[in-house]
Amino acid sequence: MPRLCLAFTLLFLLSASPLLSATKPVGEPTVYKKVDGKSLTLYVTKPADWKKSDTRPAVVFFHGGGWVGGAPGQFTEHSKHLAKEGLVCVQVQYRLLDRDNNDPPTICVEDALDAMRWVRSHAGELGIDPNRIASAGGSAGGHLAAYLGTVTQKEEGVSTKPNAMILFNPVYNNGKGGWGAGRVKDRVAEFSPAHNISKDDPPHIVFLGSQDKLIPVSIAEDFQKKSQSAGVTSELRIYEGQGHGFFNHGRDKNRWYNETVSEMDQFLTSLGWIDSSKSTK
């Protein structure tokens, strides 16, 4: 691996890996897929007053880690918080790439698609509304969440497209000058959310630090501009002086976690997914 690429990979892992939020995933573990001799698990967090007959909104979270690291648990605190607001949350385990090769994230997106397909097809038993499911994630997990919402798929009975996206410093431009270009190479159109923006993309909100060394603010602004030009609701929140992974629970006495969670709640409230009259805040 070239020295520069290795340096960026190490930087990504150090900043995106939830060292300060290495919480174990909460909720009910459910195997959603078996592949390559391995069982992949979803962790479902439900509100205290949950009933199977419910039709609640849901958020499906994908952890960060450069497609080569990380594990479910990064968004445990987010899941617990949103469960208190009445949502069902799902944290996804997905296969990771080998650090020693330069493969594109094919297996990662395959698992993301299968996870979303499983959640929507089991909406009845999860007590969720199949038409109110958001994808969410940070860093490489943000890429997977954005991938689901932008890259057109041949549907197999159950749609994998989310109804909203919540993206924490997502590496969603994998073209020249964007993170992940070394793995994606000439398959940009196949993997890069920023190169697949269209009018049927779901409304979304993006959180980014102004000093993120992996995702320039210009990339986020361009994504927002192109999304809005396509008629898509696209919100962008820039946090001055903050770097990659700033939003993680445990950072800076939870200042940025609390601020981004508050903005996330306002976004979900604007969609009608959180009832402000019943909010726990």
N, C-alpha and C positions, 0 to 999 in steps of 0.2 A: 504494500500500500504506500503511495507517495507520502512523503513527510508532511506536506501541507494537509492532505486529506486526513492523515492520522491525527494531526493536531486538532483539526476541526471535530473529528469524531470524539476525541477525548474531551474536548471542551463541551461538546453536546452532552455527553454522558454525565459529566460532572455537574453541569448546570441543569439538565433536564431530569436526571435521576432524583427521585424524591427523597434525598438523604435526610431532610428535615421533616418529611411527611411519610416515612416508610411504615405506614400503618397497614396492618393486615386487612384484607377485604372483609367487609361485614356482609351479613345477609345470608340467604339460603343458597348453598352451592348446587348448581345444576349442570350436568354435562350436556353441552349443546352439539358436540361434534367429536368424533374419533378419527384421527388421521395419523399416518406414520407411526402407528403403535402407541399413540398418545391421546389421552382424553383431555379435551379443552373445556374449561368451566366458566360459567357465568355466575356472578354473585348478585343476588336480588335483594334489595333493601326496600321494605314496604312501610307505609305509615302505620302508626299504632292502631288506628281504627280501620285498617284495611279489611275489605270483604271480597270474596271471589266474584261477587256480582257487580263490583265497582267497574267504572269505565274512566279511570284516571289517566292523566298525561304521564309520560315516562321519559326518562333520559338514559341513554346508553353511553357509558363512558369508556374511552380507550386511553390507556396509560402511555406516557412518553418513554423515551430511552433510545432514540436514534434507530428504531426498528431492530436493534440488536440487544437491548437490555430493558430493564424495568419489569414491573409486574402489577397485577391488579392490587389496589390498595392506595394508589396515589390519590384517588378521588373518593376515598372512604368518608372523609369529613364533609365533602360536598354532597355525597349521597345521604348521609345522616341528616344534614340540614334540609335538603329538598324533601326528604320523607316527612319531616315535620311540617313542611308546607303543603303536603298532600300528594306528592308525586311518588311514583315507583321508580327506583333507580337500579341500573344494571351495570356492573363492572365486568369487563370482558378480558379473559385470558386469550392471547393469540400467539401463534408461533413466531419465533424470533429468527432473524437472519444470522448467519455465521459471520462473526467479526473478521474472519480470515479470508473471506472472498468478497467479491464486489457485485453480488447478485442484486437485481432490482427487488422491490418489496412485494413480489407476487404472492407469496404465502401469507403475508400480513393482510393484504387486501382481500384475499380469498376468505380468510377467517372473519374479517370484519363484515363481509357480505353475508356469510353464513350465520354470524351472530345476529345481525339485524333481521335476517329472514326468520330465524328461530323465534326471536322476541315477538315479531309481528304475527307470526303464525300461531303463537301461544298466547295471544292477547287475552283471550277469554279466561284462561286459567290463571293469568297474572293479574287480572282485574284492571287492565289498561285499555285505553281507547286506541285502536290500531291506526287512527288518523291523527293522533297527537303523540308522536314519538320523535324525540330529538336525539341527534347524535352529538357527542361532546368528547373533547379530549385535549391533551396538551402535547405540544412539540410533535413528535412522530405520531402520537395518538391523535393530535389535532389534524394531521394529514389524513389519517384514516377516517375521521369524522367528516372532514371536508370532502374526501373522495366519495363517500357514500352519497353526499348531497349534490355532487356536480358531475361525476363521470357516468355517462349513460351506460346502463347495463341491459342485457337481454333478460327480461324478467322471466322467472320460472314459476308462475302462478302467484307468488307472494312478492310484493314490491320491497326492495331494499332501500328505497329512497326515504330519508327522514323528512319530517314535517318542519323541522327547525334545526339549526346548528349552533352550538356554543363552543367557540374555538379559543383556546388559551395558547398564545404564541405558537400557532400552527406552522409547520413547514409545508405550506400549501402551494408554493411555487417551486417546482423541481426542474425548471428549465435553466438555461444558461444564466449564471449569476445567482441562482437560487440554491437552497440546501437540498442535497440528495441528487444533484445533477450527475455526479460521478457514478451513481448506481443506476439511475434511470437512462442515462446516455441518450440514444436516439429514439427512445420510447416515451418521450415527454407527453404526447397526446394520450397515451394509454394510462399514465399514472398521475399527472399533475393537475390538481383541482383548478389552479389559476388558468390553465389552458383549456378548460372545459366549462366555462361559465355560460349559462343560458337562462332564458326567461322562466324556465320551470324549476330553477333552483329554490330551495327553501329560504325563508328569512333567517338571518343569522347575526350573531354578535361576535366580535373578535377583540381579544385583550392582548396588548403588546407593550413591552417596555421600550422606551425611546433609545436605550443603550443595548438592546439585544444585538449581540455580535453575529447571530446566525440569520436573523430576519430583519433586514433594513425596513425602516418605517415606510420607505417608498414602495416596497412590495405590498405592504398591507394597504396603503392608500390606493395603489393601482387596482388591487383586488376589489376594494370597495367601489371605486369609480366604475369599473367594468360591470360589476354586479348591479349597481344602481342604473347604469345605462341600459341594462337588460330588463329593468323593471323589477328587480329583486330588492327587498328590504335588506339593507346592509349597514350595520352599526359597527363603529370602530372606536375603541377606547385606548388611548395612548397614555402610559404612565411614565412621567418624566424621571429620568435617571435610573430606571430599572432595567435589569438585564434578563437573560433567559431564565425561565422557571421562577420568576419573582412571585407568582400567584400561589405557589404551593403553601399548604397549611404548615405553619411553624416558622415561616420566614418573617423576620423583622417583627416579632411578637404578633404575628397574624395581621399586621396592618393591611397588606396588599390582598391577602386572602379575604379579609372582611370587606374591603372595597370592591373587589371583583365579584364577590358573592352578592353584594348589594345590587350591583349593576346587572348581574345575571337574573336576580329576582325581578328587577324592574322590567327587563326584557321579557321574561316569561309572563309577567303580569300583563304586559301590553298585548300578548297573544291570547290572554284569557286563560292561561294555564295555572296561574296562581290567583286565588281570590284574595284581593287586598283586604277585604273586610274580615277575613279569617286568618290573616298572616300572623305568624308567631312573633314577628319583630315588634 
